[in-house]
Amino acid sequence: MNQYPVGQVVKCPFYFASRELTNTEYATFVAGGGLPTGVGIDPVSVLFRYKLDNGPPTSTTPTKDAVGLYHATITVAAPGDYEWQGYAQDGSANAVAAMWPQHFEGVAF
């Protein structure tokens, strides 16, 4: 699990795609290389949520970087386990797509 010191701003990238990415495509995404041409999709309502340990979730609107590519930032406010997830909703606020939850650890040095 990645560790970040209290006070650091962490960029949390996520995507929505029309199909599952291959291992090579996913590795390219993780390295900051984006998605293959024609694979990214833009849901109508894209949101981002995170929580520290077992605390209440905080929701924000992410930044769109390209078709299907988004990111949000979290400022590490305290030591602990941060869980974050990008997701999409329909017009009735029902979740219709989501990235799997990701984690990082906030630490005090």
Secondary structure, 3 states (H helix, E strand, C coil): CCEEECCCEEEEEEECECCCCCHHHHHHHHCCCCCCCCCECCCCEEEEEEEECCCCCEEECCEEEECCEEEEEEECCCCEEEEEEEEEECCCCCEEEECCCEEEEEECC
